Amino acid sequence: RSGIVAGIILGVGRAVGETMAVIMVAGNQAVMPRGLLKGVRTLTANIVLEMGYASGLHREALIATAVVLFFFILIINLIFMLAKKRGD
């Protein structure tokens, strides 16, 4: 049972962090989508694609994006840890 939970945690973490496949599939649009079927850009892709030339406020915004992504992953891991404790 613990192996299954560990696999789920690793799978979700990888899905959140997967960049290149999502860039190709999701359309890599740097603007807010106006519908469910419009292209989007993930947080990770935004950081990877723009960090090379960012400076000043733009760089700070990308670092803030990384912090938001970190907290998303932290919350997901905490939820799985709580679910695992309830299951034991």
C-alpha atoms as a printed R data frame, in Angstrom:
   type eleno elety resid chain resno       x      y       z
1  ATOM     1    CA   ARG     A     1   0.000  0.000   0.000
2  ATOM     2    CA   SER     A     2   2.790  2.461   0.830
3  ATOM     3    CA   GLY     A     3   4.396  1.749  -2.548
4  ATOM     4    CA   ILE     A     4   1.193  2.735  -4.312
5  ATOM     5    CA   VAL     A     5   0.982  5.986  -2.341
6  ATOM     6    CA   ALA     A     6   4.637  6.750  -3.105
7  ATOM     7    CA   GLY     A     7   3.997  6.079  -6.793
8  ATOM     8    CA   ILE     A     8   1.021  8.426  -6.808
9  ATOM     9    CA   ILE     A     9   3.035 11.168  -5.099
10 ATOM    10    CA   LEU     A    10   5.892 10.807  -7.586
11 ATOM    11    CA   GLY     A    11   3.462 10.740 -10.507
12 ATOM    12    CA   VAL     A    12   1.685 13.909  -9.424
13 ATOM    13    CA   GLY     A    13   4.999 15.668  -8.787
14 ATOM    14    CA   ARG     A    14   6.223 14.706 -12.231
15 ATOM    15    CA   ALA     A    15   2.967 15.786 -13.861
16 ATOM    16    CA   VAL     A    16   3.238 19.201 -12.213
17 ATOM    17    CA   GLY     A    17   6.864 19.593 -13.244
18 ATOM    18    CA   GLU     A    18   6.650 18.153 -16.761
19 ATOM    19    CA   THR     A    19   7.495 21.004 -19.067
20 ATOM    20    CA   MET     A    20   8.376 20.195 -22.621
21 ATOM    21    CA   ALA     A    21   5.537 17.777 -23.387
22 ATOM    22    CA   VAL     A    22   3.019 20.193 -21.936
23 ATOM    23    CA   ILE     A    23   4.474 23.067 -23.966
24 ATOM    24    CA   MET     A    24   3.879 21.123 -27.170
25 ATOM    25    CA   VAL     A    25   0.407 19.899 -26.252
26 ATOM    26    CA   ALA     A    26  -1.012 22.984 -24.516
27 ATOM    27    CA   GLY     A    27  -0.098 25.500 -27.183
28 ATOM    28    CA   ASN     A    28   2.423 27.636 -25.260
29 ATOM    29    CA   GLN     A    29   0.351 30.824 -25.207
30 ATOM    30    CA   ALA     A    30   1.640 33.507 -22.844
31 ATOM    31    CA   VAL     A    31  -1.765 35.230 -22.615
32 ATOM    32    CA   MET     A    32  -4.852 34.396 -20.560
33 ATOM    33    CA   PRO     A    33  -7.041 31.933 -22.476
34 ATOM    34    CA   ARG     A    34 -10.500 33.116 -23.467
35 ATOM    35    CA   GLY     A    35 -11.949 29.614 -23.530
36 ATOM    36    CA   LEU     A    36 -11.378 26.043 -22.382
37 ATOM    37    CA   LEU     A    37  -9.929 24.959 -25.721
38 ATOM    38    CA   LYS     A    38  -7.488 27.860 -26.147
39 ATOM    39    CA   GLY     A    39  -3.737 27.500 -25.661
40 ATOM    40    CA   VAL     A    40  -2.149 27.989 -22.246
41 ATOM    41    CA   ARG     A    41   1.323 28.124 -20.700
42 ATOM    42    CA   THR     A    42   2.169 26.286 -17.490
43 ATOM    43    CA   LEU     A    43   4.037 27.892 -14.602
44 ATOM    44    CA   THR     A    44   7.097 25.727 -15.185
45 ATOM    45    CA   ALA     A    45   7.178 26.470 -18.906
46 ATOM    46    CA   ASN     A    46   6.845 30.179 -18.203
47 ATOM    47    CA   ILE     A    47   9.914 30.102 -15.945
48 ATOM    48    CA   VAL     A    48  12.011 27.972 -18.309
49 ATOM    49    CA   LEU     A    49  11.222 29.921 -21.466
50 ATOM    50    CA   GLU     A    50  11.621 33.436 -20.077
51 ATOM    51    CA   MET     A    51  14.352 33.254 -17.413
52 ATOM    52    CA   GLY     A    52  17.184 33.490 -19.957
53 ATOM    53    CA   TYR     A    53  16.431 37.054 -20.992
54 ATOM    54    CA   ALA     A    54  14.480 38.364 -17.991
55 ATOM    55    CA   SER     A    55  15.786 41.255 -15.928
56 ATOM    56    CA   GLY     A    56  14.483 43.585 -13.258
57 ATOM    57    CA   LEU     A    57  10.785 43.312 -12.497
58 ATOM    58    CA   HIS     A    58  10.313 40.574 -15.091
59 ATOM    59    CA   ARG     A    59  12.908 38.391 -13.340
60 ATOM    60    CA   GLU     A    60  11.266 39.066  -9.972
61 ATOM    61    CA   ALA     A    61   7.908 38.004 -11.413
62 ATOM    62    CA   LEU     A    62   9.446 34.743 -12.641
63 ATOM    63    CA   ILE     A    63  10.944 34.091  -9.203
64 ATOM    64    CA   ALA     A    64   7.516 34.744  -7.677
65 ATOM    65    CA   THR     A    65   6.088 32.246 -10.173
66 ATOM    66    CA   ALA     A    66   8.642 29.689  -8.960
67 ATOM    67    CA   VAL     A    67   7.594 30.327  -5.355
68 ATOM    68    CA   VAL     A    68   3.928 29.797  -6.287
69 ATOM    69    CA   LEU     A    69   4.829 26.546  -8.065
70 ATOM    70    CA   PHE     A    70   6.831 25.427  -5.018
71 ATOM    71    CA   PHE     A    71   3.852 26.024  -2.727
72 ATOM    72    CA   PHE     A    72   1.505 24.159  -5.094
73 ATOM    73    CA   ILE     A    73   3.791 21.124  -4.955
74 ATOM    74    CA   LEU     A    74   4.189 21.486  -1.175
75 ATOM    75    CA   ILE     A    75   0.406 21.550  -0.694
76 ATOM    76    CA   ILE     A    76  -0.055 18.517  -2.953
77 ATOM    77    CA   ASN     A    77   2.567 16.594  -0.955
78 ATOM    78    CA   LEU     A    78   0.969 17.614   2.365
79 ATOM    79    CA   ILE     A    79  -2.443 16.441   1.154
80 ATOM    80    CA   PHE     A    80  -0.975 13.074   0.180
81 ATOM    81    CA   MET     A    81   0.824 12.781   3.521
82 ATOM    82    CA   LEU     A    82  -2.411 13.489   5.402
83 ATOM    83    CA   ALA     A    83  -4.294 11.000   3.249
84 ATOM    84    CA   LYS     A    84  -1.629  8.387   3.926
85 ATOM    85    CA   LYS     A    85  -1.821  8.949   7.697
86 ATOM    86    CA   ARG     A    86  -5.598  8.539   7.614
87 ATOM    87    CA   GLY     A    87  -5.236  5.326   5.639
88 ATOM    88    CA   ASP     A    88  -2.785  3.754   8.107
